[in-house]
Amino acid sequence: MTDLQNVFEDLNTESEEIDEMVAGLDASRWRTPTPAPDWTIAHQVGHLTFIFNLAGTAAADPDTFQKMVAGAQKDFSGAVNAALAHYMDEPSAMLARWRAERAAAVKSLAAFPPDQVVPWLVRPLPPAILACAGIMEVFGHGQDIADALGIRLVRTDRIRHLTGFAVLVWDFGYLSRGLTPPDVQFRFELTAPSGELWTYGPADAAQRITGPAEDFCLLVTRRRHRDDLSLVATGEDADRWLDIAQAYRGPAGPGRRPGQFAKA
């Protein structure tokens, strides 16, 4: 997987980057459209607040969490959109609520016994792995906010938590589309922002994905089309995986168009 020693601290630090982008915006700019269809910056922050509320509740009060998500399995998108309506407010209130829910979630996850599992939407997860999923959410929705505001985010090696999580759930892209994952193992060789090489999977695997770790994260959060990234696939299954990769189990959505965020 990855080194999870600092995952809770890193989750909080990554989340603070959302604050830095939105704290100075006036009410009109919170209504700025983002690349996610029909979602403004306010929707992005509201969604993150909802997800962190779920995670904090799952760790602190599992019974209440189970009641909260009882209907999500039948209509995942509908449940998410219905919940989102309860998190839309005036910008100052939204920002305060986002900060409070984040702090509560990180505290509850960090205090949860590390050898036990927290109930979650698809399957129970160890608290550190759920924190990695939180970093995935922050990365993706933070990228949407940055794109809406024309901000170029500077990534750090904290994204290693996301690369490791995405490798762990490599089959989600198939499962979310009702497809059967191939009976193969992939080798992932990803270059970190620091220049370090992160590797996952058998060294002799025929199916391989190589390239920048940031591009990999943009791919698995579906914030960039593969054509706009410097990722290389070796093998038919690996090439197909670049088309459907995602690190979340919900509906894939339309993703981003080829050329929408082409590199200069």
Secondary structure, DSSP 8 states (H G I E B T S, - for coil): ----TTHHHHHHHHHHHHHHHHTT--HHHHT-B-SSTT-BHHHHHHHHHHHHHHHHHHHH-HHHHHHHTTTTTT-HHHHHHHHHGGG---HHHHHHHHHHHHHHHHHHHHHS-TTS-B--SSS-B-HHHHHHHHHHHHHHHHHHHHHHHT------GGGHHHHHHHHHTTTHHHHTTT----S--EEEEEE-TTS-EEEES-TT-SEEEEEEHHHHHHHHTTSS-GGGS--EEESHHHHHHHHH--SSSS-------TTTT---
